[in-house]
Amino acid sequence: MVKRIKKGDFVSVNFNSVMFTLTKRAKVLCLPCQPGDSWVFEDSHTGDIHYVSEGCTVTITQEGE
């Protein structure tokens, strides 16, 4: 069975091409469903909401409940 990131999971978000970490821990609020859609993350440390529509590496750190 292939595990997939889902709404409510906690992830880290990195832009590897520029060696930048957007957040080490964020809750997934929304996943992109089609081209042009954005990921929406809530940073667990700052509460900031991030909309990400460009290429990034999203790594699951904890499954949601």
C-alpha positions as CSV (number, residue, x, y, z in Angstrom):
1,M,0.0,0.0,0.0
2,V,1.3,3.4,-1.0
3,K,1.2,6.0,1.8
4,R,0.0,9.5,0.6
5,I,0.0,12.8,2.4
6,K,-3.5,13.8,3.4
7,K,-5.2,16.8,5.0
8,G,-4.3,16.9,8.7
9,D,-0.9,15.3,8.4
10,F,2.2,17.1,9.6
11,V,5.0,17.8,7.1
12,S,8.3,19.6,6.5
13,V,8.5,21.8,3.4
14,N,11.8,22.4,1.7
15,F,12.9,24.1,-1.5
16,N,16.0,22.0,-2.2
17,S,17.1,23.9,-5.4
18,V,17.8,27.0,-3.3
19,M,18.6,25.1,0.0
20,F,15.7,26.8,1.9
21,T,13.4,25.3,4.5
22,L,10.0,27.0,4.6
23,T,8.9,25.1,7.8
24,K,10.2,22.1,9.7
25,R,6.7,21.3,10.9
26,A,3.3,22.3,9.4
27,K,-0.2,20.9,9.3
28,V,-1.6,20.2,5.8
29,L,-4.8,22.2,5.4
30,C,-5.3,21.6,1.6
31,L,-3.6,19.6,-1.1
32,P,-3.4,20.5,-4.8
33,C,-5.9,18.7,-6.9
34,Q,-5.1,19.9,-10.3
35,P,-2.4,22.0,-12.1
36,G,-2.4,25.6,-10.7
37,D,-3.7,24.6,-7.3
38,S,-1.7,25.2,-4.1
39,W,-0.7,23.3,-1.1
40,V,-1.9,25.1,2.1
41,F,0.1,24.6,5.3
42,E,-0.2,26.0,8.8
43,D,3.2,26.4,10.4
44,S,3.1,24.7,13.8
45,H,5.6,27.1,15.4
46,T,4.4,30.5,14.1
47,G,0.8,29.8,13.1
48,D,1.6,31.4,9.7
49,I,-0.5,30.1,6.8
50,H,1.5,29.3,3.6
51,Y,0.1,28.8,0.1
52,V,2.7,27.0,-2.0
53,S,2.2,26.5,-5.7
54,E,5.8,26.0,-6.9
55,G,8.0,22.9,-6.8
56,C,9.0,21.9,-3.3
57,T,9.7,18.8,-1.3
58,V,7.0,17.9,1.2
59,T,8.0,15.2,3.7
60,I,5.5,13.7,6.1
61,T,6.7,13.8,9.7
62,Q,3.6,12.6,11.5
63,E,0.3,11.3,10.3
64,G,-2.8,13.3,11.3
65,E,-5.5,11.9,13.5
